[in-house]
Amino acid sequence: QLDSLKNHLDPHFLFNNLNILASLIESDKTTSRNFIQKFAEVYRSLLRTKSDDLIPLSEELDFVDAYMYLIRVRFEDHIQLITTLQNHPKSKMLPPLTLQMLLENAIKHNLITETRPLQIEIVEKEGNYLLVRNSLYIKADHGSTDQGTGLENIKKRYAHFTDQPIHVVKTETHFEVTIPLLEIDSV
């Protein structure tokens, strides 16, 4: 069951990035080449962690940095990512692509414009938790049938390792997900 949940990530990730690349090829060949190189790096990392049930937060953050390069090609500076980790929880563990899925959900479900850039924060919280918060400008025409599947996937993958809850809070201005950071001996 856990393998099935992890395999759900690959096609979605690949499809989104191939769509970005297809649109770039027509408009900017130099950026297309750079995008392909960075995409290869990201996908290698994706394949390397595919068999891992948990990875250190430091590896996930490295992956997020590379992933955000791909996203910034598409949205330029209309997406702002701020990461604040003060107590160095980078050795803590989490299921691979947890942060990437939360970022992807924020991008998928929100309007992103020059006048309303998407702001995303990754913040350490007390008690070995991480908060991922984004500004909320829900797309008016968002009739997607797979709403919530990313969050459900994350919850189910976490359920294999801990009974610590994942908290989801939606206000008029923000969407927040709080996820536990795990230690190997607590798993």
BAVEXLO-331339 format. One line per field, with one value per residue (C-alpha): residue number from 1; residue in three letters; y, z negated, x. Coordinates in Angstrom, 3 decimals, decimal comma, padded with zeros to 6 digits. Each point is the difference from the previous one (the first is absolute). Layout:
<rs>
seq <- (NUM | ...)
type <- (ala | ...)
c2 <- (Y | ...)
c3 <- (Z | ...)
c1 <- (X | ...)
</rs>
This chain:
<rs>
seq <- (1 | 2 | 3 | 4 | 5 | 6 | 7 | 8 | 9 | 10 | 11 | 12 | 13 | 14 | 15 | 16 | 17 | 18 | 19 | 20 | 21 | 22 | 23 | 24 | 25 | 26 | 27 | 28 | 29 | 30 | 31 | 32 | 33 | 34 | 35 | 36 | 37 | 38 | 39 | 40 | 41 | 42 | 43 | 44 | 45 | 46 | 47 | 48 | 49 | 50 | 51 | 52 | 53 | 54 | 55 | 56 | 57 | 58 | 59 | 60 | 61 | 62 | 63 | 64 | 65 | 66 | 67 | 68 | 69 | 70 | 71 | 72 | 73 | 74 | 75 | 76 | 77 | 78 | 79 | 80 | 81 | 82 | 83 | 84 | 85 | 86 | 87 | 88 | 89 | 90 | 91 | 92 | 93 | 94 | 95 | 96 | 97 | 98 | 99 | 100 | 101 | 102 | 103 | 104 | 105 | 106 | 107 | 108 | 109 | 110 | 111 | 112 | 113 | 114 | 115 | 116 | 117 | 118 | 119 | 120 | 121 | 122 | 123 | 124 | 125 | 126 | 127 | 128 | 129 | 130 | 131 | 132 | 133 | 134 | 135 | 136 | 137 | 138 | 139 | 140 | 141 | 142 | 143 | 144 | 145 | 146 | 147 | 148 | 149 | 150 | 151 | 152 | 153 | 154 | 155 | 156 | 157 | 158 | 159 | 160 | 161 | 162 | 163 | 164 | 165 | 166 | 167 | 168 | 169 | 170 | 171 | 172 | 173 | 174 | 175 | 176 | 177 | 178 | 179 | 180 | 181 | 182 | 183 | 184 | 185 | 186 | 187)
type <- (gln | leu | asp | ser | leu | lys | asn | his | leu | asp | pro | his | phe | leu | phe | asn | asn | leu | asn | ile | leu | ala | ser | leu | ile | glu | ser | asp | lys | thr | thr | ser | arg | asn | phe | ile | gln | lys | phe | ala | glu | val | tyr | arg | ser | leu | leu | arg | thr | lys | ser | asp | asp | leu | ile | pro | leu | ser | glu | glu | leu | asp | phe | val | asp | ala | tyr | met | tyr | leu | ile | arg | val | arg | phe | glu | asp | his | ile | gln | leu | ile | thr | thr | leu | gln | asn | his | pro | lys | ser | lys | met | leu | pro | pro | leu | thr | leu | gln | met | leu | leu | glu | asn | ala | ile | lys | his | asn | leu | ile | thr | glu | thr | arg | pro | leu | gln | ile | glu | ile | val | glu | lys | glu | gly | asn | tyr | leu | leu | val | arg | asn | ser | leu | tyr | ile | lys | ala | asp | his | gly | ser | thr | asp | gln | gly | thr | gly | leu | glu | asn | ile | lys | lys | arg | tyr | ala | his | phe | thr | asp | gln | pro | ile | his | val | val | lys | thr | glu | thr | his | phe | glu | val | thr | ile | pro | leu | leu | glu | ile | asp | ser | val)
c2 <- (000,000 | 002,376 | -000,718 | 000,757 | 003,376 | 000,870 | -001,067 | 002,421 | 002,861 | -000,825 | 000,419 | 003,223 | 001,557 | -001,108 | 001,176 | 003,489 | 000,574 | -001,324 | 002,475 | 002,840 | -001,177 | -000,281 | 003,617 | 001,138 | -001,739 | 002,263 | 003,241 | -000,246 | -002,623 | 001,037 | -000,142 | -003,299 | -001,532 | 001,257 | -001,263 | -003,463 | -000,150 | 001,063 | -002,297 | -002,913 | 000,872 | 000,171 | -003,242 | -001,799 | 001,095 | -001,180 | -003,424 | -000,228 | 000,529 | -002,064 | -003,121 | 001,898 | 000,061 | 002,975 | 002,478 | 002,705 | 003,430 | 001,311 | -002,205 | 001,067 | 003,658 | -000,564 | -001,560 | 002,943 | 002,447 | -001,803 | -000,386 | 003,703 | 000,806 | -001,791 | 001,825 | 003,407 | -000,537 | -000,126 | 002,629 | 002,207 | 001,953 | -000,361 | -002,738 | 000,773 | -002,814 | 000,786 | -002,763 | 000,694 | -002,787 | 001,296 | -003,063 | -002,099 | -002,784 | -001,014 | -003,431 | -000,805 | -002,249 | 000,192 | -001,933 | 001,012 | 002,736 | 001,126 | 003,632 | -000,191 | -001,214 | 002,849 | 002,529 | -001,551 | 000,152 | 003,679 | 000,715 | -002,125 | 001,452 | 003,722 | 002,896 | 001,199 | 003,428 | 002,903 | 001,950 | -003,019 | -002,094 | -003,317 | 000,151 | -003,291 | -000,431 | -003,074 | 000,637 | -002,140 | -000,386 | -001,071 | -003,722 | -001,275 | 001,310 | 001,890 | 002,522 | 000,549 | 003,085 | 001,698 | 003,066 | -000,895 | 001,279 | -002,972 | -000,333 | 000,885 | -002,740 | -002,748 | -003,006 | -002,627 | -003,503 | -000,875 | 002,680 | -001,300 | -003,010 | 001,476 | 000,642 | -003,420 | -001,583 | 001,829 | -000,999 | -003,651 | -000,121 | 001,571 | -002,470 | -002,805 | 001,525 | 002,024 | 000,773 | 003,676 | 001,989 | 002,208 | 003,251 | 001,876 | 003,515 | 002,122 | 003,633 | 002,711 | 001,059 | -003,080 | -003,762 | -001,764 | -003,576 | -001,059 | -003,241 | -001,915 | -000,414 | -003,522 | -001,492 | -003,418 | -001,519 | 001,393 | -001,763)
c3 <- (000,000 | -000,850 | 003,368 | 001,748 | -001,748 | 000,984 | 003,618 | 000,263 | -000,114 | 003,101 | 002,872 | -001,412 | -000,472 | 003,414 | 001,803 | -001,541 | 000,886 | 003,535 | 000,530 | -001,185 | 002,280 | 002,990 | -000,395 | -000,417 | 003,112 | 002,245 | -001,705 | -001,387 | 001,109 | -002,446 | -002,987 | 001,339 | -000,048 | -003,536 | -001,083 | 001,424 | -001,921 | -003,266 | 000,631 | 000,433 | -003,358 | -001,683 | 001,540 | -000,976 | -003,567 | 000,281 | 001,201 | -002,679 | -002,816 | 001,577 | -001,952 | -003,278 | -002,477 | -001,859 | 000,839 | -002,007 | 000,160 | 001,398 | 003,115 | 000,402 | -000,196 | 002,660 | 002,210 | -000,652 | 001,051 | 003,330 | 000,462 | -000,623 | 002,737 | 002,420 | -001,384 | 000,199 | 003,704 | 000,476 | -002,512 | -000,203 | -003,247 | -000,493 | -002,560 | -003,170 | -002,194 | -003,456 | -002,106 | -003,691 | -001,937 | -003,106 | -002,199 | 002,775 | 000,259 | 003,343 | -001,312 | -000,794 | 002,451 | 002,134 | 002,941 | 003,297 | 002,027 | -002,869 | 000,360 | 003,786 | -000,035 | -002,305 | 002,259 | 003,073 | -001,626 | -000,827 | 003,603 | 001,458 | -002,068 | -000,069 | 002,404 | 000,538 | 001,550 | -000,038 | -002,272 | -002,199 | -000,292 | -001,803 | -003,301 | -001,560 | -003,333 | -001,497 | -003,715 | -002,873 | -002,796 | -003,577 | -000,698 | 003,171 | 002,442 | 003,245 | 001,181 | 003,715 | 000,518 | 003,219 | 000,865 | 001,246 | 003,282 | 001,026 | 003,720 | 000,713 | 002,601 | -002,084 | 000,603 | -000,247 | -000,832 | -001,820 | -002,675 | -003,210 | 001,497 | -000,696 | -003,646 | -000,345 | 001,489 | -002,524 | -002,910 | 001,037 | 000,445 | -003,440 | -001,528 | 000,801 | -002,371 | -002,675 | -001,629 | -000,215 | 001,828 | 003,034 | -000,609 | 002,841 | -000,544 | 002,667 | -000,697 | 002,350 | 000,678 | -000,543 | 000,320 | -002,573 | -000,402 | -003,054 | 000,357 | -002,596 | 000,381 | -000,984 | -001,716 | 001,058 | -003,468 | -000,218 | 003,221)
c1 <- (000,000 | 002,846 | 001,669 | -003,284 | -000,235 | 003,581 | -000,525 | -002,935 | 002,512 | 002,056 | -002,488 | -001,414 | 003,417 | 001,229 | -003,139 | 000,095 | 003,634 | -000,342 | -002,840 | 002,241 | 002,798 | -002,342 | -001,044 | 003,623 | 001,318 | -002,051 | 000,949 | 003,540 | 002,521 | 002,749 | -002,319 | -001,350 | 003,485 | 000,649 | -003,414 | 000,740 | 003,286 | -001,634 | -002,956 | 002,425 | 001,606 | -003,401 | -001,182 | 003,241 | -000,625 | -003,603 | 001,116 | 002,704 | -002,510 | -002,796 | 000,922 | 000,463 | -002,842 | 001,460 | 002,752 | 001,751 | -001,588 | 003,303 | -000,412 | -003,620 | 001,041 | 002,695 | -002,647 | -002,355 | 002,728 | 000,457 | -003,762 | -000,558 | 002,506 | -002,326 | -003,015 | 001,693 | 000,664 | -003,731 | -001,149 | 003,115 | -000,071 | -003,746 | 000,701 | 001,895 | 001,333 | 001,358 | 001,531 | 000,637 | 001,701 | 001,743 | 000,547 | 001,551 | -002,583 | 001,533 | 000,996 | -003,640 | -001,832 | -003,126 | -001,472 | 001,652 | -001,707 | -002,216 | 001,057 | -000,015 | -003,610 | -001,029 | 001,728 | -001,587 | -003,448 | 000,482 | 000,968 | -002,793 | -002,846 | 000,900 | -000,021 | 003,559 | 000,400 | 002,417 | -002,334 | -000,751 | 003,134 | -000,302 | 001,834 | 001,062 | 001,745 | 001,630 | 000,427 | 001,224 | -002,536 | 000,481 | -000,224 | 001,681 | -002,575 | 000,320 | -002,576 | -000,532 | -002,165 | -001,023 | -001,987 | -003,442 | -001,452 | -002,108 | -000,618 | -003,630 | -000,321 | 001,573 | -002,237 | 002,754 | -001,184 | 003,216 | -000,181 | 001,477 | 001,776 | 003,442 | -000,847 | -001,595 | 003,106 | 002,196 | -002,262 | -000,013 | 003,780 | 000,496 | -002,470 | 002,446 | 002,564 | -001,751 | -003,301 | 000,955 | -002,666 | 000,347 | -001,844 | -001,675 | -001,353 | -001,661 | -000,817 | -001,199 | 003,594 | 002,205 | 000,187 | 002,171 | 001,177 | 001,960 | 001,940 | 002,009 | 003,738 | 000,977 | 003,003 | 001,219 | -000,460 | -003,547 | -001,012)
</rs>
